[in-house]
Amino acid sequence: MKFSTQLFFYFILYSSICLSQNMNEGFTYLETGKYKQAETFFENILITYPKNKTAKLCYGRALGLNGNGERATTIFINLLERYPQDFEIKLNYAESLLWNENYNKAKDYYKNLLKEKPNSFPALLGYANTLSNLKFFNEALEFIDKALLTSPGNLNALTSKKYINLGYANQYVQNGDYKAALKLLLKNLQLFKKDIETLQNIANVYLISGDFSKAEATYKTIGISPQNKLTSLNSLALVSHLKGKNKKALEISSKAINYISNKTSESLLQQTKERYAQALIWNRKYKKADILIQKLNNEYPNKNWVLSLRASLNIYKSNFEKSINDYNRILKNDTTSFDGNLGKANALKASGYFIESYKSAENTLKFYKNQKDAVNFIKKLDKSFTPFVVAESSYSFDNGNNKAYSYKATSEFSFSTKFKLLGSYNYRTTSNSLSGLKATSNNVLGGVSYQLLHNIKLKSLIGLASSKTETNTFNQLVADISLLTKPFKLQNLELGYKREIQNFNAALLAENIVQNNYLINYSLNTNFRLGWFTQYYYTTQNDTNTRNLIFTSLYYNILEKPSLKAGVNYQNISFKNQVPTIYFSPSKFNAYEVFFNIIKDENITKENEWFYELTAASGFQYIENSKKQRTYRIQSKLGYKFSERSILTLYGSKSNIASATAAGFTFTEIGLRFKWFILRKPFFRKQ
């Protein structure tokens, strides 16, 4: 929020000296803000009348108001040496301390002036503005009200009160007290109806607090005035983006571009072009955005707002290295740049440089205390390294009269941004009502995850699986080892090995079948909404059987908020040996399906809000040489975030796809999951 410290001077306009020397022209220059002309005028007067007190006083004021505060102070000090009791000179000296931003000294000086003349309007006004500059807003309001009692309705005092309220409201915003901020800002509208600065600050509070509808209404009010139409449109485009309506944002921004005229100020012209480029990026119109940004870079070379646009475009296109380079150029131009510091933090995080990302985000807060975007960024980054425990319970059954109860606990504990401990325990009971078979299994796994390079992570868990049937007890080594990489932009590759026990039902547990799975997962995203995921498993078993499994999915991202995608899946499974009486093991199996998935991610859900996910699919499967069979698959979850530390999720699935179970039956599962973050922030950041 802007805050003006300018005081309006008071001196006798019609003294006999002034009249005789005809200084009215100079007074007019001062009153109308033509300080350079006033400086020249009174400088010429002093050539003829070098000892004229009023001319020197006015010359000092002209210098100070024209940016030469130190010279003005020197003139007033010299005048005070000659006229130590002149209250008018004292007032001007006090104001010169404000020009030089010497607020603490000004505070003490104004205190003494008010002891000398407690009801002096200029002294009360100056002291109030001094307190405001020192951010003692409550006291500042007290003294501005005293000034208004001395001179009711005085426009200068009312203007100062407006800016004190703006500064005080900004302080409340920084501390997260949005109600108190709005209360002060609404008082401003009682002083100055439809004041644009106040309305802009009100809209900003609504934006920060997430009340986008009220922000939108306020910006529309601002736009009623033709001279503020462009400002309104630029802001409304941003509100639409924050509401997830990017197409509308582009429509509004395009309207703003067409509203530009030869009377549009340079700063507003830049703001409008900047918002239009942002709207193109939000709508993934990267080619148009790139052309526009190149044009802007030629027109405004090395300007931070253009560099920020290019950096933002590269983040959306996953060109993180280029983005970081541009943010470094921004910070070279201005180390305090908000976009430079926080934008760089975001690009570093996406690149896997987490320590550097923390540093850049914290640097943002050095210059912008309690800034909400920076605070939230650090909170989200903290969350990815905060230790947690997940407790899960599920019940499943199929049309082969198998049922199972499963209880699972998993945990992660990060000791740094690179190293974390992993652990899991799973207890499962299964039975069959027809055969009467029952079995239990206990799986315990422990291991580590370590970031080898910014784009390579190794995960390794090793443990023991203990199975107990009515006739036997088995103990087997189990493992889950994977190397996760990002070989190129928009691509993820996982190479893994999993050793596990076939524990779907009691009959399988009795067979003590150990699987060694060698797997590859590969995903490719694009800048045009298309995505591709492929998975390959090669499995060897201790019963001499082997399996090949290929799954591939091609999908299109339709919406971002909520995330909605649709696509087609294909799956192929083949076993070397067919043992259908024990488990589903066809020589060839093919399945095709179309699906859609809609999700509101728990990671972007606020406290006391619901999140959800639904996947529905339908298609055909071909088992061996039999006729095609229609398939369906439904998976869903509904969760609630009680706080930043506790999340509860109810989930369920139902499918008749043969590969969904080891036995090839129709399968149903329901479960409950509770996630609790043990600490409020990462262990390595607790200090």
NORDAKA-V506855 format. One line per field, one symbol per residue. ss: DSSP state (@ for helix, = for strand, . for the rest). A space follows every 50 residues. Layout:
ss: ???
//
This chain:
ss: ...............@@@@@@..@@@@@@@@...@@@@@@@@@@@@@@.. ..@@@@@@@@@@@@@...@@@@@@@@@@@@@@....@@@@@@@@@@@@@. ..@@@@@@@@@@@@@@....@@@@@@@@@@@@@...@@@@@@@@@@@@@@ ....@@@@@@@@@@@@@@@@@@@@...@@@@@@@@@@@@@@....@@@@@ @@@@@@@@@..@@@@@@@@@@@...@@@@@@@@@@@@@@@@@...@@@@@ @@@@@@@@@......@@@@@@@@@@@@@@@@@...@@@@@@@@@@@@@@. ...@@@@@@@@@@@@@...@@@@@@@@@@@@@@....@@@@@@@@@@@@@ @..@@@@@@@@@@@@@@....@@@@@@@@@@@@....===========.. .=============....==============.....============= ===..==============...=============.....========== =....@@@@@@..============....============....===== =========...=============.............============ .@@@....===============.....=============....===== =====..@@@......===========.....@@@..
//
